[in-house]
């Protein structure tokens, strides 16, 4: 079981490394958050810290909020 877990972690890191070369960190965090991973788990996959992921998630939420407010403003005009 430990060997299988190590293999899965290695696979995740390799996939993350490949995605890092094609996507920005914010996009990667957004993608991984949709899978239901915690901030700690996302941090492990991206080889960063949980607080960094938490800040990125907060910024993404703010961005979505601003976008939805702007769309509502456009719809009212």
N, C-alpha and C positions, 0 to 999 in steps of 0.2 A: 504494500500500500504506500509506503514512504517513497519507493522508487517511482511509482505512478504519479504521485503528487509532484515530485521533483521534475519529472518529464513534462507535466502539464505547465508548471511554472516556467520551465525553460522555453517551451513552445510559446507561451504568452509573451515572454520577454523578446523572443525573436520576431514575433508578429508585431509587437509594439515598436521595435527598432525599425522594422520595415515601414510601418505607418508613419513614424516620426520623420522619416525622410520625405514623406509625401504630404503630411498635414502638420498644421501648427498645434501647439500644446492645447490651446483652448478647444479646438475641434476634436482632438483626441479625448479630452476629458468629457466633452459633450457626448461623444459616441459611446465611451465606456460607461457613462452614467446611465445611458438608456438600457444597459444590460442588467441594472440592479446592483452593481458593485458598490461597495461603500467607498468613502474617501480614502481610507487606509488601503483597501484592495486596489483601487485605481492608482494610488501612489506607488504601491509595490510593482505594478505592471509597468508604470512609466519611469520607475527608478527616481522618484522625487519624494516629497514629504506630504503627509496628510493635510497639514495646514495650507500648503501651496494649492493642493487640489480643492480644498474647502473654499479658498479665496477665489479660485477660478470658477467654481460652481456658483458662488455668490454673484460674481460679475456677469455670468451667463444669465442668471435669473433677472438681474437688473436690466440687462440688454433686452430680454424678452419683454419685460414690463414696459420699458420705454417704447419699444416697437409697437406693442399692442395699444398703448396710449396714443401714439402718433396715428395709428390706423383709425382708432375711434374718432380722433379729432378730424381726420380727413373725411370720414363718413358723415360727420355732423355738418361739415361745411357745404 
